Amino acid sequence: MAKYRAHLPQISGDEIFLTDGGLETFLIFQENIDLPYFAAFDLMKNDAGRDMLRAYYRPFAEMAVDSGLGYVLESPTWRASPDWGARLGYSDRATVAMNHEAIALMQELRRDFETPRTPMVISGCVGPRGDGYVADNAMTAEQAEHYHAPQIHAFRRADADMVTAVTMNYVNEAIGIARAAAKADMPVVISFTVETDGRLPTGQTLKDAISTVDLATGSAPTYYMINCAHPTHFDDIFDGDATWIQRIQGLRANASTMSHAELDNATELDDGDPRDLGQRYAELRRKQPQLTVMGGCCGTDHRHVREICLACMAVA
């Protein structure tokens, strides 16, 4: 049985829960791994790949244990959905199996590292059907629900605690995922990405996106997050106490201040300034204590999350 599905500990108070950094950019730019389509789940196909993933996750888990903080184990399945699996030669059945394998790896890591002071929540990561930065080939909410349901059901059968939809760039896909998770009786988190102006790639404001998803799903998401953008792109939205702002409880920011278009064309990793990133997180948490889930996205690694951890603990 899933350990925390009925009650996610990261929403029970204002204590910090860490999560990992930019898995795919770390593997590609720092480990020189060939990772077609950013599909980290493909590493699960052999022992060497699984060992590589263990080596990536372990320092984050150790950091959480050493700091006495909770930790969200986010599975390496951002691309483990039917279309992306097919591009890599996987059948739908084989893609589902890889999701099971990924959750099993997260369970192994939890067994190795969890302590009473460091609860570890297993999240099945869902990514967009299309490009993470561009809302191309947009689906209806019904189409999105149908497309993402097999992966979400795989997470449930594998005993994940929750589902996190990461890098959502338009509302219909987020609505479909939230509905599919609700039907599977899985807690779901929606993480939107924004451009340098703080708006979704469609031009919609984050306020409107969150309000639209909540209205269409009966507020099915347990909470919302922001990922794949630098804090300078969205920090001004946290000036206030509106209900929709309080719904945002997690951040996975990019290391770089570059736009999505600039990042897409970059041939070298921009890993930014880890200490500055940590201080920006701390300032946001100072203004909004409900921000409890803290990790990184593109360009970030253990250094960035360590600085985020230290800075946010200082204002906790």
C-alpha positions as CSV (number, residue, x, y, z in Angstrom):
1,M,0.0,0.0,0.0
2,A,1.1,3.6,-0.6
3,K,2.5,5.0,2.6
4,Y,1.3,8.6,2.4
5,R,-1.5,8.6,-0.2
6,A,-4.2,9.3,2.3
7,H,-2.4,12.1,4.0
8,L,0.5,13.9,2.3
9,P,2.8,15.2,5.1
10,Q,4.0,18.2,3.0
11,I,0.6,19.8,3.3
12,S,0.1,19.4,7.1
13,G,2.1,22.4,8.1
14,D,4.8,24.8,7.0
15,E,7.8,22.5,7.3
16,I,10.2,22.4,4.3
17,F,10.2,19.3,2.0
18,L,13.1,19.2,-0.4
19,T,13.0,17.5,-3.8
20,D,15.7,17.1,-6.5
21,G,17.0,19.3,-9.2
22,G,17.2,19.3,-13.0
23,L,17.7,15.6,-13.6
24,E,17.7,15.7,-17.4
25,T,20.1,18.7,-17.7
26,F,22.4,17.2,-15.1
27,L,22.6,13.9,-17.0
28,I,23.1,15.5,-20.4
29,F,25.5,18.4,-19.5
30,Q,27.3,17.2,-16.5
31,E,27.4,13.4,-16.9
32,N,27.6,13.5,-20.7
33,I,24.8,11.0,-21.1
34,D,23.0,10.6,-24.4
35,L,19.4,11.2,-23.4
36,P,17.1,11.4,-26.5
37,Y,14.0,13.5,-25.9
38,F,15.1,14.2,-22.3
39,A,13.7,10.7,-21.5
40,A,15.4,9.8,-18.3
41,F,13.1,6.8,-17.8
42,D,15.0,5.1,-20.6
43,L,17.9,4.6,-18.2
44,M,15.7,2.1,-16.2
45,K,16.2,-0.5,-19.0
46,N,19.5,-1.8,-17.6
47,D,21.5,-2.0,-14.4
48,A,24.0,0.6,-15.4
49,G,21.2,3.1,-16.0
50,R,19.5,2.4,-12.7
51,D,22.8,2.8,-10.9
52,M,23.2,6.2,-12.5
53,L,19.8,7.3,-11.3
54,R,20.5,6.0,-7.8
55,A,23.7,8.0,-7.8
56,Y,21.8,11.1,-8.8
57,Y,19.0,10.8,-6.2
58,R,21.1,9.7,-3.2
59,P,22.8,13.1,-2.4
60,F,19.4,14.8,-2.3
61,A,18.0,12.2,0.0
62,E,21.1,12.4,2.2
63,M,20.8,16.2,2.3
64,A,17.2,15.9,3.5
65,V,18.2,13.4,6.2
66,D,21.1,15.5,7.4
67,S,18.9,18.6,7.5
68,G,16.0,16.9,9.2
69,L,13.7,17.8,6.4
70,G,11.1,15.9,4.5
71,Y,11.7,14.8,0.9
72,V,9.6,14.3,-2.2
73,L,11.0,11.5,-4.4
74,E,10.0,12.6,-7.9
75,S,10.2,9.7,-10.3
76,P,12.3,10.0,-13.5
77,T,9.2,9.6,-15.7
78,W,8.6,13.1,-17.2
79,R,8.7,11.5,-20.7
80,A,7.3,8.1,-19.8
81,S,4.0,8.6,-21.6
82,P,2.8,6.8,-24.8
83,D,3.9,9.3,-27.5
84,W,7.4,9.8,-26.0
85,G,7.8,6.1,-25.3
86,A,6.9,5.3,-28.9
87,R,9.6,7.6,-30.2
88,L,12.1,5.5,-28.2
89,G,10.7,2.2,-29.5
90,Y,8.6,1.3,-26.5
91,S,5.1,-0.2,-26.9
92,D,2.4,1.3,-24.7
93,R,2.6,-1.8,-22.4
94,A,6.4,-1.5,-22.1
95,T,6.1,2.3,-21.3
96,V,3.6,1.4,-18.5
97,A,6.1,-1.2,-17.2
98,M,8.9,1.5,-17.1
99,N,6.7,3.6,-14.9
100,H,6.3,0.7,-12.5
101,E,10.1,0.2,-12.5
102,A,10.6,3.9,-11.8
103,I,8.3,3.9,-8.8
104,A,10.0,0.7,-7.5
105,L,13.3,2.6,-7.6
106,M,11.8,5.4,-5.6
107,Q,10.5,2.9,-3.0
108,E,14.0,1.4,-2.8
109,L,15.5,4.8,-2.1
110,R,12.8,5.5,0.5
111,R,13.6,2.2,2.3
112,D,17.3,3.2,2.3
113,F,17.0,6.8,3.6
114,E,13.7,7.6,5.3
115,T,13.8,8.4,9.0
116,P,11.1,9.6,11.5
117,R,12.4,13.2,11.0
118,T,12.6,12.8,7.2
119,P,9.3,11.4,5.7
120,M,9.8,10.6,2.1
121,V,6.8,10.9,-0.3
122,I,6.9,9.1,-3.6
123,S,5.5,11.2,-6.5
124,G,4.9,9.9,-10.0
125,C,6.1,12.6,-12.4
126,V,3.9,13.3,-15.5
127,G,5.2,15.5,-18.2
128,P,3.4,17.3,-21.1
129,R,2.4,15.3,-24.2
130,G,4.1,17.9,-26.4
131,D,6.9,20.3,-26.0
132,G,7.5,21.5,-22.5
133,Y,8.0,25.1,-23.5
134,V,5.5,25.5,-26.3
135,A,1.8,24.8,-26.2
136,D,1.7,23.1,-29.6
137,N,-0.8,20.5,-30.7
138,A,-3.0,21.4,-27.7
139,M,-5.5,18.8,-26.6
140,T,-9.0,19.2,-25.2
141,A,-9.3,18.4,-21.5
142,E,-11.0,15.1,-22.5
143,Q,-8.2,14.2,-24.8
144,A,-5.6,15.0,-22.1
145,E,-7.5,12.9,-19.6
146,H,-7.5,9.9,-22.0
147,Y,-3.9,10.3,-22.9
148,H,-2.5,10.6,-19.4
149,A,-4.7,8.1,-17.6
150,P,-2.5,5.0,-18.3
151,Q,0.5,6.5,-16.7
152,I,-1.4,7.7,-13.7
153,H,-3.0,4.3,-13.3
154,A,0.4,2.8,-13.5
155,F,1.5,5.0,-10.6
156,R,-1.4,3.9,-8.5
157,R,-0.8,0.2,-9.2
158,A,2.9,0.7,-8.3
159,D,1.9,2.4,-5.0
160,A,3.1,5.9,-5.6
161,D,1.7,8.3,-3.0
162,M,0.8,11.1,-5.5
163,V,1.1,12.4,-9.0
164,T,2.9,15.6,-10.0
165,A,2.3,17.1,-13.5
166,V,5.4,19.1,-14.3
167,T,6.0,21.8,-16.9
168,M,2.3,22.3,-17.8
169,N,2.0,25.1,-20.3
170,Y,-1.7,25.3,-21.0
171,V,-4.8,24.7,-18.9
172,N,-6.6,21.9,-20.8
173,E,-3.8,19.4,-20.3
174,A,-3.6,20.3,-16.6
175,I,-7.4,19.8,-16.3
176,G,-7.3,16.5,-18.0
177,I,-4.5,15.2,-15.8
178,A,-6.3,16.4,-12.6
179,R,-9.5,14.6,-13.7
180,A,-7.6,11.4,-14.5
181,A,-5.9,11.5,-11.1
182,A,-9.1,12.2,-9.3
183,K,-10.8,9.2,-11.0
184,A,-7.8,7.0,-10.0
185,D,-8.1,8.3,-6.5
186,M,-4.6,9.8,-6.6
187,P,-3.6,13.1,-5.0
188,V,-2.4,15.4,-7.8
189,V,-0.2,18.4,-8.0
190,I,-0.1,20.7,-11.0
191,S,3.1,22.6,-11.7
192,F,2.9,25.3,-14.4
193,T,5.8,26.8,-16.3
194,V,5.8,30.5,-17.1
195,E,7.7,32.8,-19.5
196,T,9.9,35.7,-18.5
197,D,6.7,37.8,-18.0
198,G,5.3,35.4,-15.4
199,R,2.6,34.2,-17.8
200,L,2.0,30.8,-19.3
201,P,3.4,30.3,-22.9
202,T,-0.2,30.8,-24.0
203,G,-0.2,34.3,-22.5
204,Q,-2.6,33.3,-19.8
205,T,-1.9,34.6,-16.3
206,L,-1.0,32.2,-13.5
207,K,-4.0,33.5,-11.6
208,D,-6.4,32.7,-14.4
209,A,-4.8,29.3,-15.0
210,I,-5.1,28.1,-11.4
211,S,-8.6,29.5,-11.1
212,T,-9.7,27.8,-14.4
213,V,-8.3,24.4,-13.3
214,D,-9.9,24.6,-9.9
215,L,-13.2,25.6,-11.4
216,A,-13.1,22.8,-14.0
217,T,-12.0,20.1,-11.5
218,G,-13.7,21.0,-8.3
219,S,-10.3,22.1,-6.9
220,A,-8.9,18.6,-7.5
221,P,-5.2,19.5,-7.3
222,T,-3.9,19.2,-3.8
223,Y,-1.7,22.2,-4.5
224,Y,0.1,23.9,-7.4
225,M,3.8,24.6,-8.1
226,I,5.9,26.6,-10.5
227,N,8.8,25.0,-12.4
228,C,11.2,25.6,-15.3
229,A,11.4,29.4,-14.9
230,H,13.8,31.6,-12.9
231,P,12.4,33.4,-9.8
232,T,12.9,36.7,-11.5
233,H,10.3,35.7,-14.0
234,F,7.5,35.2,-11.4
235,D,8.5,36.6,-8.0
236,D,6.2,39.6,-8.3
237,I,3.1,37.4,-8.3
238,F,3.7,36.5,-4.6
239,D,3.0,40.1,-3.4
240,G,-0.3,39.4,-1.8
241,D,-2.5,36.9,0.0
242,A,-5.1,36.1,-2.5
243,T,-6.6,32.6,-2.4
244,W,-5.0,31.6,-5.7
245,I,-1.6,32.5,-4.4
246,Q,-2.0,30.4,-1.3
247,R,-2.7,27.4,-3.6
248,I,1.0,27.6,-4.8
249,Q,3.0,25.5,-2.4
250,G,6.1,24.5,-4.3
251,L,8.9,25.8,-6.5
252,R,11.3,24.1,-8.9
253,A,13.1,27.0,-10.5
254,N,15.6,27.1,-13.3
255,A,19.2,28.1,-12.6
256,S,19.3,30.4,-15.5
257,T,17.5,33.7,-16.1
258,M,17.3,32.9,-19.8
259,S,14.0,32.6,-21.6
260,H,12.6,29.2,-22.8
261,A,13.6,30.1,-26.4
262,E,17.1,30.9,-25.3
263,L,17.4,27.7,-23.3
264,D,16.2,25.7,-26.2
265,N,19.0,27.1,-28.4
266,A,21.7,26.8,-25.7
267,T,24.6,24.5,-26.4
268,E,26.2,24.8,-23.0
269,L,24.7,24.6,-19.5
270,D,23.9,27.8,-17.7
271,D,24.0,26.8,-14.1
272,G,23.5,30.4,-12.8
273,D,24.5,31.3,-9.2
274,P,23.4,28.7,-6.7
275,R,23.7,31.0,-3.7
276,D,21.7,33.7,-5.3
277,L,19.0,31.2,-6.2
278,G,18.9,30.0,-2.6
279,Q,18.4,33.6,-1.4
280,R,15.6,34.2,-3.9
281,Y,13.8,31.1,-2.6
282,A,14.2,32.3,1.0
283,E,12.8,35.7,0.2
284,L,9.8,34.1,-1.5
285,R,9.3,31.8,1.5
286,R,9.6,34.7,3.9
287,K,6.6,36.3,2.0
288,Q,4.7,33.1,1.5
289,P,5.3,30.5,4.3
290,Q,3.0,28.0,2.4
291,L,5.8,27.5,0.0
292,T,7.1,24.2,1.5
293,V,8.2,22.0,-1.4
294,M,11.6,23.2,-2.7
295,G,13.7,21.9,-5.5
296,G,15.2,22.8,-8.9
297,C,14.6,22.4,-12.6
298,C,16.8,23.0,-15.6
299,G,20.5,23.7,-14.9
300,T,20.2,23.0,-11.1
301,D,21.9,20.2,-9.3
302,H,22.9,19.2,-5.7
303,R,24.7,22.6,-5.2
304,H,21.6,24.6,-5.9
305,V,19.3,22.5,-3.8
306,R,21.8,22.7,-0.9
307,E,21.8,26.5,-1.1
308,I,18.0,26.5,-1.3
309,C,17.9,24.2,1.8
310,L,20.3,26.4,3.8
311,A,18.7,29.7,2.9
312,C,15.1,28.5,3.5
313,M,15.9,26.8,6.8
314,A,17.3,30.2,8.0
315,V,13.9,31.8,7.6
316,A,11.8,28.8,8.7
